[in-house]
Amino acid sequence: MRVLVFLLILINLLFLAWTQGYLGDSSNPDAHRIQNQLLADQVKVVSRDEPPEVATAPKKSSKAEETSSADACLLLSDVSIAEIAQIEALLTEKLPAFKSERTAITGGSSYWVNIPPLANKKEADAKVAELKKLNITEFFVVQETGPNNRAISLGLYSTQAAAKTRLEALANKGVKSAKIVERIVKPASASIEIRGPEAQADALRQAIAEALPESKSTACKVQAAAKQ
């Protein structure tokens, strides 16, 4: 029995020596795997409970994304419609690199209720007497020279609706010759923004000054705010 136990121990020792290569090269792949597992000096710690860093490409400079050419912007305010058309034609012909955008400005009007000019003073006096008989007191005869001389003014109103109300009231009292005349206080105009390459801004200003000597151009509001 002791001999059997001794043989078993000897066999196990020989098998261990063989697998470790003490008895020559072993064809057992597990022997090399075990050796590799024991090479502690070749083990490198990647991280300690932290995710490995991921290499990222460097960000491009924001300046590279910006356009290399700056735009100039000029503003002309309260310019007549005819002058706006003149500027647009100028840009098309001489400075096509610039683009323009106009914004209309509504003109101002008043509405004059009146009896048209009478032929002479006698007719004017007769019409005045007629108005007084109709109990109409708010009027006056235009005395100044010109196309409205001896017209009879019955009221000046800022809106057409108010003028029509006055005309209807006069008609109800028997005044049949009165009418409404629109008087242009301020003609319609517009503002225009002109945008284009900064390199040609001086040429643009000079061209506008030559075409419209009395006009004054300023920097656009957005551009002016950006420079502050």
C-alpha positions as CSV (number, residue, x, y, z in Angstrom):
1,M,0.0,0.0,0.0
2,R,2.8,2.4,0.8
3,V,4.5,1.5,-2.4
4,L,1.4,2.5,-4.4
5,V,1.1,5.8,-2.6
6,F,4.8,6.5,-3.2
7,L,4.3,5.8,-6.9
8,L,1.4,8.1,-7.2
9,I,3.3,10.9,-5.6
10,L,6.3,10.3,-7.9
11,I,4.1,10.3,-11.0
12,N,2.5,13.6,-10.0
13,L,6.0,15.2,-9.4
14,L,7.2,14.0,-12.7
15,F,4.1,15.3,-14.5
16,L,4.5,18.7,-12.8
17,A,8.2,18.9,-13.8
18,W,7.3,18.0,-17.4
19,T,4.6,20.6,-17.7
20,Q,7.0,23.3,-16.3
21,G,9.6,22.4,-18.9
22,Y,12.2,21.1,-16.5
23,L,12.4,17.9,-18.5
24,G,12.7,19.7,-21.9
25,D,10.2,21.6,-24.3
26,S,6.7,20.7,-23.6
27,S,4.1,20.4,-26.3
28,N,1.5,21.4,-23.8
29,P,0.3,24.9,-24.6
30,D,-0.9,25.4,-21.0
31,A,2.7,25.5,-19.8
32,H,3.4,28.6,-21.9
33,R,0.1,30.2,-20.9
34,I,1.0,29.8,-17.2
35,Q,4.4,31.3,-17.7
36,N,3.0,34.3,-19.5
37,Q,0.5,34.8,-16.6
38,L,3.4,34.9,-14.2
39,L,5.4,37.7,-16.0
40,A,4.4,40.4,-13.6
41,D,7.2,42.8,-14.7
42,Q,5.6,43.1,-18.1
43,V,2.1,43.9,-16.8
44,K,1.2,47.6,-17.3
45,V,-1.7,49.3,-15.4
46,V,-3.9,51.2,-17.9
47,S,-6.1,52.9,-15.4
48,R,-7.4,52.6,-11.9
49,D,-11.2,52.6,-11.9
50,E,-11.3,55.3,-14.6
51,P,-12.2,55.0,-18.3
52,P,-9.3,55.3,-20.7
53,E,-8.9,58.7,-22.4
54,V,-10.1,58.9,-25.9
55,A,-7.9,60.8,-28.3
56,T,-9.9,63.6,-30.0
57,A,-8.9,65.6,-33.1
58,P,-7.9,69.2,-32.3
59,K,-10.7,71.7,-32.8
60,K,-10.4,74.1,-35.7
61,S,-10.0,77.8,-34.9
62,S,-13.2,79.7,-34.9
63,K,-11.5,82.4,-36.9
64,A,-11.1,80.0,-39.8
65,E,-14.8,79.6,-39.9
66,E,-15.3,83.3,-40.3
67,T,-15.4,84.8,-43.7
68,S,-12.2,86.5,-44.7
69,S,-13.9,89.4,-46.3
70,A,-15.8,92.0,-44.3
71,D,-18.9,93.7,-45.7
72,A,-19.5,97.4,-45.6
73,C,-23.1,98.7,-45.0
74,L,-24.3,102.2,-45.7
75,L,-27.7,103.7,-44.9
76,L,-29.4,106.6,-46.6
77,S,-32.5,107.7,-44.8
78,D,-35.6,109.7,-45.9
79,V,-34.6,109.8,-49.6
80,S,-37.1,110.5,-52.3
81,I,-38.4,107.7,-54.5
82,A,-36.7,109.2,-57.6
83,E,-33.4,109.4,-55.8
84,I,-33.7,105.8,-54.6
85,A,-34.2,104.7,-58.2
86,Q,-31.1,106.8,-59.2
87,I,-29.0,105.0,-56.6
88,E,-30.2,101.6,-57.6
89,A,-29.3,102.3,-61.2
90,L,-25.9,103.6,-60.2
91,L,-25.2,100.3,-58.3
92,T,-26.3,98.2,-61.2
93,E,-24.1,100.1,-63.7
94,K,-21.0,100.9,-61.7
95,L,-20.9,98.9,-58.5
96,P,-22.6,95.6,-59.1
97,A,-20.8,94.0,-56.1
98,F,-23.1,96.0,-53.8
99,K,-26.7,94.9,-53.1
100,S,-29.4,97.3,-51.9
101,E,-32.7,97.0,-49.9
102,R,-35.2,99.8,-49.7
103,T,-37.7,100.5,-46.9
104,A,-40.7,102.7,-47.8
105,I,-41.6,105.6,-45.6
106,T,-45.2,106.7,-45.9
107,G,-45.7,110.3,-46.8
108,G,-48.0,112.7,-44.9
109,S,-51.2,114.2,-46.2
110,S,-54.0,116.5,-45.0
111,Y,-57.5,116.8,-46.4
112,W,-59.0,120.3,-47.1
113,V,-62.7,120.8,-47.3
114,N,-63.4,123.8,-49.4
115,I,-65.5,125.6,-52.0
116,P,-63.4,126.0,-55.1
117,P,-62.1,129.5,-56.0
118,L,-64.8,131.9,-57.1
119,A,-64.4,134.0,-60.3
120,N,-64.3,137.4,-58.6
121,K,-64.9,139.1,-55.3
122,K,-68.6,139.7,-56.0
123,E,-69.2,135.9,-56.3
124,A,-67.1,135.2,-53.2
125,D,-69.1,137.7,-51.2
126,A,-72.4,136.2,-52.4
127,K,-71.2,132.7,-51.4
128,V,-70.2,133.9,-47.9
129,A,-73.7,135.4,-47.5
130,E,-75.2,132.1,-48.5
131,L,-73.1,130.2,-45.9
132,K,-74.2,132.6,-43.2
133,K,-77.8,132.0,-44.1
134,L,-77.3,128.3,-43.7
135,N,-75.9,129.0,-40.2
136,I,-72.4,128.0,-41.1
137,T,-69.8,130.1,-39.3
138,E,-66.5,128.1,-39.5
139,F,-65.0,129.2,-42.8
140,F,-62.8,131.8,-44.3
141,V,-62.0,133.2,-47.8
142,V,-58.5,132.6,-49.1
143,Q,-57.0,136.0,-49.8
144,E,-53.4,135.0,-50.8
145,T,-52.5,135.1,-54.5
146,G,-52.2,131.8,-56.3
147,P,-54.5,129.1,-57.6
148,N,-56.6,129.0,-54.4
149,N,-57.3,132.8,-54.3
150,R,-61.0,133.4,-53.4
151,A,-61.6,129.8,-52.4
152,I,-63.6,129.3,-49.3
153,S,-62.0,127.0,-46.7
154,L,-64.3,125.0,-44.6
155,G,-61.8,123.0,-42.6
156,L,-58.4,121.2,-42.8
157,Y,-58.3,117.6,-41.4
158,S,-55.5,115.1,-40.9
159,T,-57.6,112.1,-42.0
160,Q,-59.8,111.5,-44.9
161,A,-62.5,110.1,-42.7
162,A,-62.8,113.3,-40.7
163,A,-63.0,115.3,-43.9
164,K,-65.8,113.2,-45.2
165,T,-67.7,113.6,-41.9
166,R,-67.4,117.4,-42.3
167,L,-68.5,117.3,-45.9
168,E,-71.6,115.2,-45.1
169,A,-72.5,117.7,-42.3
170,L,-72.3,120.6,-44.8
171,A,-74.3,118.7,-47.3
172,N,-77.1,118.1,-44.8
173,K,-77.2,121.9,-44.2
174,G,-77.5,122.6,-47.9
175,V,-74.0,123.2,-49.0
176,K,-73.6,121.4,-52.4
177,S,-70.5,122.9,-53.9
178,A,-68.0,121.9,-51.3
179,K,-65.4,119.2,-52.0
180,I,-62.4,117.5,-50.5
181,V,-58.8,118.2,-51.8
182,E,-55.9,116.0,-50.6
183,R,-52.9,118.2,-49.8
184,I,-49.5,116.4,-49.7
185,V,-47.7,117.7,-46.7
186,K,-44.7,115.3,-47.0
187,P,-44.1,113.2,-50.2
188,A,-43.5,109.5,-49.8
189,S,-39.9,108.6,-49.4
190,A,-37.7,105.6,-48.5
191,S,-34.5,104.6,-46.8
192,I,-32.0,102.3,-48.5
193,E,-29.3,100.0,-47.1
194,I,-26.4,99.2,-49.3
195,R,-24.1,96.2,-48.5
196,G,-21.0,95.1,-50.3
197,P,-17.2,94.6,-50.0
198,E,-15.4,96.9,-47.6
199,A,-12.6,97.3,-50.2
200,Q,-15.0,99.3,-52.4
201,A,-16.7,101.3,-49.7
202,D,-14.8,104.5,-50.5
203,A,-15.7,104.2,-54.1
204,L,-19.4,103.7,-53.1
205,R,-19.4,106.8,-50.9
206,Q,-17.8,108.9,-53.7
207,A,-20.3,107.7,-56.3
208,I,-23.2,108.6,-54.0
209,A,-21.8,112.0,-53.2
210,E,-21.4,112.8,-56.9
211,A,-24.9,111.6,-57.8
212,L,-26.7,113.1,-54.7
213,P,-24.5,115.9,-53.3
214,E,-27.0,116.8,-50.5
215,S,-27.5,113.2,-49.3
216,K,-25.8,111.9,-46.1
217,S,-24.9,108.3,-45.6
218,T,-24.3,106.7,-42.3
219,A,-23.3,103.2,-41.1
220,C,-26.1,100.7,-40.7
221,K,-27.5,100.4,-37.2
222,V,-26.3,96.8,-36.7
223,Q,-22.8,97.6,-37.9
224,A,-22.5,100.8,-35.9
225,A,-23.6,98.9,-32.7
226,A,-20.9,96.2,-33.4
227,K,-18.2,98.8,-33.5
228,Q,-19.0,100.2,-30.1
